[in-house]
Structures are given as C-alpha cells and as structure tokens.
Amino acid sequence: MSGEWIDTHLVFRQVHPNHVDGAMPNSVAFSPTPKDDDKLSVDDSAQVTAEGSWKHFTEKLGFKSVGTWAVSAGEIHGAGDLDLRKDPVVDAQDATKSNPAHCVIDFSRLTSKGQRKKKAQTLAIKASERGCQFLAAK
C-alpha cells in the first residue's frame, strides 16, 4: 500500500442489489470480476461523499447500487496481499463519466480463487460492521 494512505482513511464501494444479504453486502460485492483485471473499484472519501459516489455510479455511469459501504485503508492492508491505489478516471469523450476520486483495491498478488474470496469476505465483514454509509431510497 502506498504511503499516501493513513489507516483510518475510508474508501467507498457501491453494492449491486444482487450482492446484499439482508442489509449486509456479501463477499461478491468486494470481489473483482474477470473484466476488472483483479482490481476492485472504490472511491476516495476525501474527494467524494458516500452519496456523491453513489450518484456518480448510478446516474452518470448507469449502474445499479443499493448503497455505499466503506472499508478503511488499514482494513485493506490488514487483510494482507492487497494494495490500495489512486486510479483517477478521465473520460475525454464524456467528462461526466470522469471520476477523480476513483481508486482500486488490487487483488493481483493473490494466486487462488480461494484467497480472493477470503480477502473479499474480510472486506465485506469490515464494511458490514461499519454499516451502510449511504442507502438508496427504494
């Protein structure tokens, strides 16, 4: 993890309706998909609010999210073999899709599906313990 993060710093994760068990996100919500190249998208809380993160994800990008959960840099680092990096998105074709707050949790050092699932479960538990940071209206 780069030196720019302090342990208490939060990053926001949007959770798809299919990835919530009751009111808690499941491990799939914190697992990168094959198209993600082992990188899980999150937003830097120093640059955007939980609601702002949700609005960009749903209104600007057109994705589904029931709400915003958060994990801390310390929790990411504590899970082991995960890196948190800034990864601002600049869309020259459509500036509304740009996202200066975008970051990634890099899972590429994990060699097995089981390791990735265990780390994702750890992050999901930490996010659930913290509670939903922004819940979309139904």
C-alpha positions in Angstrom: 0.0 0.0 0.0 1.4 3.4 -0.9 2.4 5.8 1.9 -0.3 8.3 1.0 -2.9 6.4 3.0 -3.5 6.5 6.7 -5.1 3.5 8.3 -8.4 5.3 9.2 -8.9 6.7 5.6 -12.1 5.3 4.1 -12.9 4.3 0.5 -16.4 3.7 -0.7 -17.7 0.7 -2.6 -21.0 0.5 -4.5 -23.0 -2.7 -3.9 -25.3 -4.2 -6.6 -28.7 -5.3 -5.4 -27.8 -9.0 -6.1 -24.8 -8.7 -3.7 -26.7 -7.9 -0.5 -27.8 -10.5 2.1 -30.5 -8.7 4.1 -28.9 -5.4 4.9 -25.3 -6.5 4.5 -23.1 -6.8 1.4 -21.8 -10.3 0.7 -18.2 -11.2 -0.4 -19.2 -10.9 -4.1 -19.7 -7.2 -3.6 -16.0 -6.9 -2.7 -14.6 -9.3 -5.3 -13.2 -8.0 -8.6 -14.8 -9.7 -11.6 -12.7 -11.1 -14.5 -13.3 -7.9 -16.5 -11.8 -5.9 -13.7 -8.3 -7.4 -14.1 -8.1 -8.2 -10.4 -8.8 -4.5 -9.4 -11.8 -3.6 -7.3 -13.2 -0.1 -7.9 -13.7 2.2 -4.9 -13.9 5.9 -4.4 -11.7 8.1 -2.1 -13.8 9.5 0.8 -11.5 12.6 0.8 -12.8 13.5 -2.6 -16.4 12.5 -2.7 -19.2 11.8 -0.2 -20.9 8.4 0.1 -24.0 9.8 -1.6 -21.9 11.5 -4.3 -20.1 8.3 -5.0 -23.5 6.5 -5.3 -24.9 9.2 -7.6 -21.9 9.1 -9.9 -22.1 5.3 -10.2 -25.8 5.2 -10.8 -26.7 8.4 -12.5 -23.5 9.1 -14.5 -22.4 5.6 -15.3 -25.8 3.9 -15.3 -25.0 1.0 -13.0 -27.2 -0.4 -10.2 -26.3 0.1 -6.5 -28.4 -0.3 -3.4 -26.0 1.8 -1.4 -22.5 2.7 -0.4 -20.4 0.8 2.1 -16.8 1.6 3.2 -13.6 0.0 4.2 -10.5 1.7 5.6 -7.0 1.7 4.2 -5.9 -0.1 7.4 -8.5 -2.9 6.9 -7.4 -3.3 3.3 -3.8 -3.5 4.4 -4.6 -5.8 7.3 -6.4 -8.3 5.0 -2.9 -9.0 3.6 -1.6 -9.0 0.0 -4.0 -6.2 -1.1 -2.9 -2.8 -2.4 -4.9 0.4 -2.4 -4.0 2.9 -5.2 -5.4 6.1 -6.6 -6.7 5.5 -10.2 -8.5 8.6 -11.4 -10.7 8.1 -14.4 -10.6 10.7 -17.2 -13.1 10.3 -20.0 -12.2 12.6 -22.8 -15.4 11.7 -24.7 -17.8 12.4 -21.8 -16.5 14.4 -18.9 -19.5 13.5 -16.7 -18.1 9.9 -16.6 -14.7 11.1 -15.3 -14.0 10.3 -11.7 -11.1 11.9 -9.9 -12.0 10.1 -6.7 -11.6 6.6 -8.3 -9.2 4.2 -6.7 -8.6 0.5 -6.9 -8.0 -2.3 -4.4 -5.5 -4.5 -6.3 -6.1 -8.3 -5.8 -3.4 -9.3 -8.3 -0.9 -10.7 -5.7 -3.5 -13.4 -4.8 -2.9 -16.5 -6.7 -6.0 -18.6 -6.0 -9.8 -18.1 -6.2 -10.0 -19.2 -2.6 -7.5 -16.5 -1.4 -9.5 -13.8 -3.3 -12.8 -15.0 -1.8 -11.3 -15.0 1.7 -10.0 -11.4 1.3 -13.3 -10.3 -0.2 -15.2 -11.8 2.8 -12.9 -10.0 5.2 -13.6 -6.7 3.5 -17.4 -7.4 3.3 -17.4 -8.1 7.1 -15.5 -4.9 7.9 -17.9 -2.9 5.7 -20.9 -4.5 7.3 -19.6 -3.8 10.8 -19.2 -0.1 9.8 -22.7 0.0 8.4 -24.1 1.4 5.2 -22.7 4.9 4.5 -25.5 5.8 2.1 -28.7 3.8 1.4 -30.5 4.4 -1.8 -34.2 5.2 -1.5 -36.4 2.3 -2.6 
